[in-house]
Amino acid sequence: MPIFAFLLFFAADDSVNDPAAQLARELKKVVDVFVTMDQQAADPVPPEAAFYQGAIPGMLRTLDPHSIFFDPGQYEQLKEMEKSESKGFGTVVSVLPGRVIVLQALAGTPSSKAGLSPGDEILAINGYILARLEPEQLIQLLTIARQKTAVLEVRKPGDTRIMQLTMTPELVDTPSVDRAFTMAAGIGYVRVASFEVATGKLVKETIEKLGGDNLKGLVLDLRGNPGGVVQAAVETASLFLPSDQLVFTIKGRAQKTEEVRTPESSKPYRFPIAVLIDGKSASASEIVTGALQDHDRATILGEPSYGKGLVQSVYPLANGTGVALTVAFYYTPSGRSIQHPLPGSTLETTANSMKGNYRTDSGRTVQGGGGIQPDEVILPPAQDRLSMVLDASGALTSFAGEYLQQHQVREDFEATPAILDALQLYLSERNIRPGVSDWSSHRAWIQSRLRQELMTLSFGVAKGDEIELERDPVVQRALKIVEH
């Protein structure tokens, strides 16, 4: 074993203060363990398994959960993923325990061509009966099914017959700016689901369609946004910040500190902004939020963000392997680290050291130590027993689907007492029988939820979302802020 002989020789000539010799001494310990295991273990251990699955991942675990070793197969998959295209069926569904109901089949996609329509219930996929699966299994099955031709068993609302549909996935365009409408006179709402290469351009185009500089205010919803392309975050922040303003700073042990600023050609919008975040807002969405907050350009509402502020690089290694390493951290203009502490890793010390008070441009105090803390924390309303049962059972969606088999609705639809009576009977037949007080106290919520389902099935998910946002306390607070 020449490598072992080399390491043993190297270690024999070390000195206390020589870093290379210290490294050789530590490597000798690894070699000693492997040699003993190779000679004495009850079952033989392949070197690839010992190092690729044991020693190297174990070493990286002392750093942080995001530093990962890729064996040859995994590294090849990573390269393929970078070149892959997003395929699917173009269906928006509601996933409930043991049930999947179609909310929208996008025009021109495999789902609409196959005959899927809003309100349809998918009973089985490729022979797997959905009623027998847990929610996590449902999600996994739906994800796998998008990769190749799928055979679906479907039941239309109010029909006992089961149809069999075959669909082949195609390229489906899912824009990162997926919701935009006018909430009130001169007030725009824009939801950014992720940050992709074209997101900055899409945000600008969307704002222009809503009114551009003539808008009185904007609600920018970044809730659930996991991040993505950092340059798209810079382009988005530049839509609202003056030229040459600091957006974020990158600092790392082996990397020169870098400041990223808005372009000198920036011509930002001037209207008031409210940015919405939650615990799933991460990375690029936190960069945008932190920059707008530190420069006093927006009011931040919702829940504290996730706190993922890592700069990672992937390095190719020998024998077709690779490693992803955390090489630096993102900091907001005021100096806050976006990364939250991760106990038991090197990130714990770095992030904990950044806790404390920081100052915005105007001198306001903002908190450091990981993630972005909202200016106003607004928690989502807690669900009680009746609303949980109605949502989990899918009864409102099913009722709406059957109602639309006999009726047409307009966008100004409101649930009449007669429709609510019919719904109450429908629920009773399915053993959902709320008491008089429960029904009365939930009447407004039930009317809104029923209207949301009918709008979704009739005009698409985006229209249903508009109804849902009318009940959203974070959105409604944001509307009041940007209106004044």
N, C-alpha and C positions, 0 to 999 in steps of 0.2 A: 504494500500500500504506500506508494511514494508520497502522497499528500500527508499521511500521518507522520512519516519519517521526517518530512520537511518541517512540520509543525513542532515535533518533538525537538528537533535540532535548534529551531528558532527560539523555542522557549528556554533552552538550556543556556542561551547567551544573553538573557535579558538583564535589565537593570531596573531599579525601583522607580526611577523617574522617567523612563522611556515609555511613552504611550503605546508605541508599536509592540514593545515587549510585554506590556500589561495585557494588550489585546491577545497576543499569542498565548499567554498564560491562561486566559479565560477560554480561548478556543481549545486548548489542550484538555480542559475539563469536559467540554462537549465531546471531544474525540474519545476520551477515556470511557465516558458513559456509553457511547455508541459501540466501541470495541467490546466492552463487557457484555452489553446486550446482544451483540452479534454472536458472541461466543457461547453465552450461557443461557439465553432466554429459551423457554420451553418450545416456543414456535419461532421460526425464522422471521425476521422483520426486514422487508425490503428497504434499502437506503432511501428511496424516494418517499416512502411512507413516513420514515423516521424524521426526515428533514422537511419535506414539503407539507406534511400534515401535523407535525409535532414541533420540532425545534424552532423553525422559522416563524410560524404563526404565534407560537408562545412568546418569542422575543418581541414581536410586533404588538402583542397585547399589552405589554408594559408601556407602550406609547399612548395609544388612544384607539377607540373602536373603529375609526375610519381609516387607519393604516392597515392595508391588506396585502397579503402575498397571493400571487396568481400562479398556479402550476401551469404547465404547457397548455392543457386543455382549457383551463379558465381564462388564460391570457388570450388564447385564440378566440374564445367566445366574446371577450371584451372588445377585441378589434372588430369582430363581426357586428356587434351591437352598435358600434360607432358608425357603421355603414348602413345599418338596417333602416327600413322604412316602416312607418306605422300602418298596419293593415287592420281591418275590422269589417263589421257588417253595417255600421251606421245606425245602430239602435240605441236609444236611451231607455234604460229599464229601471224599475223600482225593485230592489232586492229585499225581500221579507223572509222571515223564517220559513223555509220550505216552499217559497213562492217567488216567481219572477214575473212581473207584469210590465208590458210594453207601455212606455209613456209617449214615445215619439219614434217614428221611423223616418230618418232624413231622406228627402227627395233624391232620387237617382242612385241610392245606395243598394247593396244586395238585399237588405231587409225589406225595403219598399218594393223592389222588383219581385221578391218572393211572395209578397202579399201580406206581410206583417203590418198591423195597424194599431194605433193607440187603443189600449184597453185589453188587447189580447193577453192571455196568460200562457207562458211557456211552461209546459208540464214536464218535458224531458228533452235532454240534449245528448245525441249519440247513444241513446239507450239508457242513459242515467236518469232515473226518476228524481226530480228535484225535491219532491216532498220529503224524501228520505235523507236529505243532506242538511248539514249545519250551515249557517251563514258563511263561515270561512271557506267551507268546501264549495259552496255555490260560487263565491268570487273566484276561487281557483279554477273551477270548471269553466266559467264564462271566459276567463283569461286564456285558458288553453284552447278553447273552442274557436277563438278568433284567428288561430294560426293556420287552420286548414278547413276544408269543406266540413260543414256541420249539418246534421239532420235533426230538425226540431219537431217536437209534437206540441201542437198549439190548439188552444180552445178559445173561440171567439166569445165575447160577452153575451150571456143569455142563451148560448147554444151548447148542447150536450155533446155534439159531434167533435171528434178530435181530428185535426188536420195534420198532415205531415209535410213539412217544408224543407227543402234542401238549399243551403246558401254557401257560396264560396267567397272568402274574404277578398276585399279589394283595398287599394289605397284610400284612406279616408282623411280628409283635411279637418283637423280639429284646431281652430284658431285659439291662440292663447288669450285673446281678449274675447271672452265668450258671452258677456252680457253687457248691454248698454241701452239706456232709455232715459227719457226725461221724467224725473220724479215729481217735480212741481215747476211752476213757471220759472224758466231760466236756470233750473238746477239739474245738472246731469249726474247720472250714476254709471260708473264703469267698473266692471269686475275683470281682474286679470288673474287667470287661473295658473299661469306659469310664465317664466321668462325664457323666451326662445329668441332666435336670431332676429326675427322680424317684429318682436313685441313692441319695441320703442316706436317704430313706424306705425304699427297698428293702433297704439294708444293715441298718437297724434291724429291719425285719420278718423278715429272714432270720436274724439273730442270735437274735431271740425264738423262732423256730421251732426253733432248735438248743438252746435252753435259757436264753437271756437271762442274767440275773444269776447263774444257777446254773452257768454254764460255768466250768470251771477254767482255760481258756485259749483263745486264738483265733489261728489263722494267717490273716492277711489277705494274699492274693496279688494284687499289683498288677503282676506281670510282663506285659509286652506291652501295658500300658494307656497309650494315647496321650494321655489327658487328656480335656478337654471343658469342661463348665460349672463355672466356679470356685465358684459358690455351693454346688454339690453337694459339692465338696471340703471346703468349710467345714462343711457339715452332717455329713459323714462324720467329720471330725476332732473335731467337737463330741460325737460319741458316746463318745469316749474321753478327752477333756480336761475339766478343771473349768471352771466358768463364768468368763467374762471373761479367758480366757487368750489371748494373742496367737497367731494362726494364721499370718499373713504380713503383710508391709508392702509397700506400693506406693510407689515413688519414681520421679519423672521430672523432666526439666528444666522443662517447662511445666505440670507437674501438682503440686498440693499433696500432700505426703506423707500417705498414708492407712494407718491401722492397722486390720486386720480381726481381730476377736476372737470367741471363742465366746459364744453368747447367755447372759445371766444366768440364764436358765431351764434351762440344761443340767443333765442328771442322767446323768453318764457312767457307763459300765461300768467296773468296777475290776479285772477279771481281767487276767492277763499277755497281752501281744500280741507276735507276731513278724510283721513286714511284709517281704514278698518283693518285690524289684525287679530289673530288668535293664536293658540298654541301650535297650530300647524303652519303658520307663516314662518318661513325660514330662508336663510341664505340671501339670495338676490333681493327677495321681498323685504328683508330686514335692512339691507343696504339702502334701498329707496326710503324706507320709513325712517331710519336713523338720520339720514341726510336732511330730510324735510323737517324732522323734529328739531335737530340741532341748529338749523338755520331759521327756526321759528316760522317756517313756511306753511305748516299744516298742523291741525289738531289731530292727535292720534287717539283712537277710541277702540275699545274692545278688551281683549285679554292679552297678557304678556306673550310675546312671540317665543318661538322654539329655542333660538339661541344657537344657530349653526354658522359660525364665522371662520371657517377653515379654508386655507388655500392649499389645494392638493395637486401633486404632480405624479404622473405614472412614469416609472423608469423601466425600460427593458433590461432584462438580466440574461445570463447565460442559459443555454439549453431551452430557449423558448419560453422562459418564465418572465415574470415582471412583478413590480411592487408599487403600490400606491402609498405615498407618504404625505403626511401633513408637513408642509414646509414653511408656512407663515399663517398669520391671522389678519382678519379684517377689523379695522377700527373706524368708528364713526367720526365725523368732523370734530366733535368735542373730545375725542380720545378714548371713548368707551370701546372695550372689546365686545364684539357681538357674541363670541363663543361662551356658552354657559359651562360651569364647572362639571366635569365628569369624574365622580369619585373613583379612586383607584388607578387613575391614569395621569400622565404628565399634564393633561389639560386641566386637572383639578387645581394645581398650584398656579398656573398661568392665569386662569379665569378668576380664581379667588383673589389674586393680587390686584385685580381691576375693579373690585367692589368699591363703592363710595359714591360721592356726589360729583357731578360734572355740571358744566354751565353751557347753556345755549348762547347764541349770539346776543340775545337780549339780557342774558344773566339769569334766566330761569334755571332752576335746579332739575337735573334729570339723573336717574339712577344708573350706575354701571354694575358690572358683575355678570353679564350674560343676558342675551336677548334684548328686546326693546320693551320698555315699560310704557304702557299707554298714558296719555295725559289724564284720561278718565277711564277707569276700569269699569266695564259694563259686562256682566255675566249673562249668558243666555238664560231665558226663563226656564225654571225647572218644570218637568212634565209631571202631571199627576196621573193617577191610575187610569182614568177614563181616556185621556188623550193618548197615553201609552198604548192602551188596548186598541183604540181606533187606528193608530198609526201602524202598530205591529201586525194587526190582522189584515191590513189592506182593504178593510171593508169599505172605506170611503172611495177608494179607487175603483173597486168592483162595482159599487152602486153607480158611480158616475159613468162607468163604461156601459152598464145596462140602460141607464137613463138615456144616454145618447143614441141607443138603438131605436128609440121611439121619438126623440125630441132633438131639435136643433137649438143651440144657445148662441146668443150674441155676446160681444165683449163686455157689455154693461149688465150682464146677468146678475141677479140677486136671488138667493134662495127664498122662496115664498113659504108661508106656514104650511101649505099643502105639500110642498116638496119635502119639508122637514118631517112632516107626519109620515110620508112615504118612506123616508130614510129610517125613521124610528121603527117602523114595521119591518123593514128589511133587516135591521140590526137584531131585532127581537127574534126573527126566524133563524138567526145565526147565534143565538144564545148570548147576545150582548144587550143587556137590559138595564141601562142606568136608571137610577131613581129620579123622581120629579125634580128634586133640588139640584142634583148633578146635571141633569139635562138643561135646566134653566140657567144655571151658572155658566155652563159651557156653550150656550146657544150662539153667542156671537163668534166664538172660536170655531164651532162646527160649521156655521154659515160660511166663514172665511175659508176654512179647509175644503169644504165641498166646492166652493167657487174655484179654488185653486186647482182641484182635480179636474173639474169640467173645462177650465181654460187650458190646462196642460194637454188634455186629450183632444180638445177641439182646435187649438191654435199653436200648440207646441210648448216645450218645457220652459222656454224663455218667458212666455206670457204667464205661465203658472208661477214662475219665480217672482215676477212683479207683484203678484198677490201676496206671496209669502213675505216679501220684504215690507209690506204694509203692517205686518205683525212683529217685525224684527225691531227690538228696542235699540240696538246699536245703530241701525240705519235711520230710525226715526230721530234719535238724538243727533246724529250727524246732519240730518236735514235741518234741524233747528239751528245748529251752529253755523252752517254755511249760508243760511237765509239772513242772518243778522250780522 
